[in-house]
Amino acid sequence: MAEEQKKEERKRRRHATEAAGKIGPMVKATIGGTVKAREEGKSIAYAFIVCSYDEIIRAMDIVPVWTENYAGICGAKRDATRFLERAESLNFSRSLCTYALCGLGFDQWREELGEMPPDAPWGGQAKPDFMLSSGQILCDPRNKWYQAVQQYMPDVPIYNVGLPWPLYEDDIDVADVEDYYIKYIVEELRGLIKFLERQTGRKMDWDRLSELVDLGERTWNLIWETYELRRAVPTPMGTGDAMNTMVPMVFMLGTQEGYDFFLELNKELKDKIARKEGVVKDEKYRLLWGGGLPSWFALTDFNYFNSKGAVFPVETTYRMIEPIYRLNIPDTNDPIERLAWRWIRYWTYWYDKARKRPGSEPDVERLIQYIEDYQIDGIVMHEAFSCRTWHLGLIWQLNQLKKIYKPIPVLRLGSNRQKKGEKRELPSLILESDIVDISSYSEVDTRNRIDAFIETLEQTKKNNR
Amino acid sequence: MNEKDSDILSKVENYYQDYGLRARELKDQGQKVIAYLCSLVPVEIISAAGFLPFRIRGDVHEPITKGDTQLETIACPFMRSCFDVSLKRRYDFCEGLVLPHACDSITRTYSVWRYSLDLPYSHFINLPHTVRGPSMDFFKAELETFRKSLGRFAGKEISDGDLAESIDLHNENRNKARALYELRKSDPPLVSGTEIATILTVGMRLPVKEANNLFDEVLEKLKQRKEAPFKKAPRILIDGACVDNIDFFKLIEDSGANVVADSLCIGTRDYWPKTEVGGNPVDTLAHRYLDKINCPRTYREKVGETYQEDLESRFGDVGSLIKEFNVDGVILYLYKYCDPFGFEVPARKAYLDSLKMPVLYLEDEYSTGTIGRLRTRIQAFLEMIGS
């Protein structure tokens, strides 16, 4: 690795909260723990976050290796390029998901060597006993990645869990179709449990699973309440920190450690609010991170925004929860059914709201709600070139938002030279780079664009005074 | 087309060049047209409702402009082109749009299509990713939802009888397409890959009865060829996703090869599998679209003890085509940003290597701008096969 890059690695992002500062060591310990678990003979699974099987694998004492997370770590440490290049040399196109490419390059190298690749970030990614793919409505790589890696470890079996949800349609109410969606997801999750029982030789402890689903639901409520504290002005926590606190949200769901983390964060945010202590001293602009995964190698860009007085009290990325009590989950004692209902009701949560506003759409409606709840001045998105899952439709969402939602009052000179009141849309910025592939990133260009955006925000504020 | 004064082949050529010509004519006569993308939309249901299923095609000669104001450029370039020409009102005779859960590029842009085209009807069909029993039951329920939804738009109930009749007609169409492929088996083939691509592309935009008649006439005409109008040359199979233009076929054939087979969406992937006749028509359609169509977006569970057995199970259909059409080399041709196929490239190559089949892997934009670069690589590949 070039000396220059090593220096870059040492330039770490400043956290607003103490809780976020604890995440790095926590993730390092988790990754180290998977390598140790392998040595101890525990069952290890490659897994994806937000797949509704968190509590199931925890209840069966299976150690998850979150492969996207490991690729993100390689990206954040600016040490992903060698794995990406190895994947490319195996004939995987560099235009594919770079989380997957990084993982494929790493795994092929590890299997070829029979040990971890040299200087593997944080000790490396342990070889699994089995892999849990996920056929959702989005994310082709989650459906294909583990099948591709089987070429290098054909003895590792896969279970691919079907987890669809209905897309938003004009003529179809979710209520008309959700029964067969629920039935399917329940069958898929029961199939997963049978697979895990076969692989581990252990039976599911159903009482424990129910307890963990309870814990998962309480964690969702706690996270929602905690994140809602960020509405405060000045906001006590920004998206930069949320890109850390997503770890206990989606990598530790169904664990007491994950729940306790948010108890602590909740307290810390309340204390900060009481002291009127914000992310920055002089909060000038409140921004919504309205879509796109972050560039893990450039999280200091959030600090750059902060240096201009801009903060992100809210984001759509990795806010993968809604308060359980608002999801109207039907009464059932079956933990698998609860997981299935939670899944469907989460993904369709914004549908009813969208129907009430002509021209709206669930993703757009969510933006509007956050803009209003968090007193937002502008929107920033990130288009990662290698990920179609979360980065297609962002331009359209902004276009649609501009059409149907203009919250900023302005005075314009009419044709009769008379001033007339109008409303205009929020300023927005789409940054372009990648999640892992640093070759797509230019710090100078990115920051020039941020500077120009800040000028627009300033101008908008001046016009509005 | 190679033959002079060939009325039927000129008609096909005309339909190809003025894409949508017949659909426009029919629209003027009161026929409603439903646009769709991808081989995973059950066209039998659209035909059974009395609509003309019209497969949207991109345009490799048309720069993507308007589409890029609405969509990110990181999407599949084929889909972007389809969206771009649709936005430019090229298919403004369509009254509806049906998209399937094929890949992220299609799924993630469904709302963008729906709002931007603002058609009276739209529907998304959610295919599961696996072919297990529960997935099949789910997909049958999804197809029933589509049947009801389209029936509401048509103002009629789509009966089992309507579906059975439509299934017969579309199966007949597939039989005729297969008969066309028979003409490629001789060496040199009696029909070129460019001609077949033209005919099949056109066939997917006509009412199925008309397509059947057209295919009959084309078959009759081509069977009159006593001698192949082409020279003996390396016999190439194109493997990949959706190639809906003849430029790539022409490029290979102009470089000194005969394209004799394919495993493409507008090709054997779609035309080979037929819907079972008899039984519940929705069940048999579910089986065709989820299981029989071998698209990498549908996950196949590992089969057998060895990886080679798994490869055979996943790509054996390509191997069968290689044997059946006596193929000398394979060009694996994909568009950039194609995750479902892209993650399969090393496995596909490993399978073809196991057959000792020369392979050229090309990743391309959806544009004729890359033809010079492609030509060089194709010529080098053909020289390698020749030597």
HADDOCK unambig.tbl for C-alpha pairs under 7 A between the chains (distance, minus, plus):
assign (segid A and resid 90 and name CA) (segid B and resid 346 and name CA) 6.54 0.50 0.50
assign (segid A and resid 91 and name CA) (segid B and resid 345 and name CA) 6.50 0.50 0.50
assign (segid A and resid 91 and name CA) (segid B and resid 346 and name CA) 5.78 0.50 0.50
assign (segid A and resid 92 and name CA) (segid B and resid 342 and name CA) 6.44 0.50 0.50
assign (segid A and resid 92 and name CA) (segid B and resid 343 and name CA) 6.39 0.50 0.50
assign (segid A and resid 92 and name CA) (segid B and resid 345 and name CA) 6.62 0.50 0.50
assign (segid A and resid 92 and name CA) (segid B and resid 346 and name CA) 6.93 0.50 0.50
assign (segid A and resid 93 and name CA) (segid B and resid 342 and name CA) 6.51 0.50 0.50
assign (segid A and resid 95 and name CA) (segid B and resid 336 and name CA) 6.46 0.50 0.50
assign (segid A and resid 95 and name CA) (segid B and resid 337 and name CA) 5.31 0.50 0.50
assign (segid A and resid 96 and name CA) (segid B and resid 337 and name CA) 5.91 0.50 0.50
assign (segid A and resid 96 and name CA) (segid B and resid 339 and name CA) 5.86 0.50 0.50
assign (segid A and resid 96 and name CA) (segid B and resid 342 and name CA) 6.97 0.50 0.50
assign (segid A and resid 135 and name CA) (segid B and resid 129 and name CA) 5.28 0.50 0.50
assign (segid A and resid 138 and name CA) (segid B and resid 104 and name CA) 5.87 0.50 0.50
assign (segid A and resid 139 and name CA) (segid B and resid 104 and name CA) 6.18 0.50 0.50
assign (segid A and resid 140 and name CA) (segid B and resid 103 and name CA) 6.34 0.50 0.50
assign (segid A and resid 140 and name CA) (segid B and resid 104 and name CA) 6.18 0.50 0.50
assign (segid A and resid 140 and name CA) (segid B and resid 339 and name CA) 6.13 0.50 0.50
assign (segid A and resid 140 and name CA) (segid B and resid 340 and name CA) 6.09 0.50 0.50
assign (segid A and resid 141 and name CA) (segid B and resid 339 and name CA) 6.48 0.50 0.50
assign (segid A and resid 143 and name CA) (segid B and resid 299 and name CA) 6.96 0.50 0.50
assign (segid A and resid 144 and name CA) (segid B and resid 340 and name CA) 6.68 0.50 0.50
assign (segid A and resid 144 and name CA) (segid B and resid 343 and name CA) 6.30 0.50 0.50
assign (segid A and resid 145 and name CA) (segid B and resid 343 and name CA) 6.74 0.50 0.50
assign (segid A and resid 148 and name CA) (segid B and resid 343 and name CA) 6.08 0.50 0.50
assign (segid A and resid 148 and name CA) (segid B and resid 344 and name CA) 6.47 0.50 0.50
assign (segid A and resid 151 and name CA) (segid B and resid 347 and name CA) 6.99 0.50 0.50
assign (segid A and resid 154 and name CA) (segid B and resid 307 and name CA) 5.96 0.50 0.50
assign (segid A and resid 162 and name CA) (segid B and resid 128 and name CA) 6.56 0.50 0.50
assign (segid A and resid 162 and name CA) (segid B and resid 129 and name CA) 6.51 0.50 0.50
assign (segid A and resid 180 and name CA) (segid B and resid 138 and name CA) 6.47 0.50 0.50
assign (segid A and resid 184 and name CA) (segid B and resid 134 and name CA) 6.00 0.50 0.50
assign (segid A and resid 184 and name CA) (segid B and resid 138 and name CA) 6.11 0.50 0.50
assign (segid A and resid 187 and name CA) (segid B and resid 134 and name CA) 6.60 0.50 0.50
assign (segid A and resid 385 and name CA) (segid B and resid 74 and name CA) 5.56 0.50 0.50
assign (segid A and resid 388 and name CA) (segid B and resid 74 and name CA) 6.80 0.50 0.50
assign (segid A and resid 388 and name CA) (segid B and resid 75 and name CA) 6.44 0.50 0.50
assign (segid A and resid 388 and name CA) (segid B and resid 104 and name CA) 6.13 0.50 0.50
assign (segid A and resid 388 and name CA) (segid B and resid 105 and name CA) 6.49 0.50 0.50
assign (segid A and resid 389 and name CA) (segid B and resid 104 and name CA) 5.85 0.50 0.50
assign (segid A and resid 389 and name CA) (segid B and resid 108 and name CA) 6.81 0.50 0.50
assign (segid A and resid 392 and name CA) (segid B and resid 71 and name CA) 6.89 0.50 0.50
assign (segid A and resid 392 and name CA) (segid B and resid 72 and name CA) 6.00 0.50 0.50
assign (segid A and resid 392 and name CA) (segid B and resid 75 and name CA) 6.98 0.50 0.50
assign (segid A and resid 392 and name CA) (segid B and resid 108 and name CA) 6.12 0.50 0.50
assign (segid A and resid 392 and name CA) (segid B and resid 109 and name CA) 6.73 0.50 0.50
assign (segid A and resid 393 and name CA) (segid B and resid 71 and name CA) 6.22 0.50 0.50
assign (segid A and resid 393 and name CA) (segid B and resid 108 and name CA) 6.69 0.50 0.50
assign (segid A and resid 393 and name CA) (segid B and resid 109 and name CA) 6.04 0.50 0.50
assign (segid A and resid 393 and name CA) (segid B and resid 112 and name CA) 6.83 0.50 0.50
assign (segid A and resid 395 and name CA) (segid B and resid 70 and name CA) 5.90 0.50 0.50
assign (segid A and resid 395 and name CA) (segid B and resid 71 and name CA) 6.12 0.50 0.50
assign (segid A and resid 395 and name CA) (segid B and resid 72 and name CA) 6.73 0.50 0.50
assign (segid A and resid 396 and name CA) (segid B and resid 70 and name CA) 5.15 0.50 0.50
assign (segid A and resid 396 and name CA) (segid B and resid 71 and name CA) 6.44 0.50 0.50
assign (segid A and resid 396 and name CA) (segid B and resid 112 and name CA) 6.48 0.50 0.50
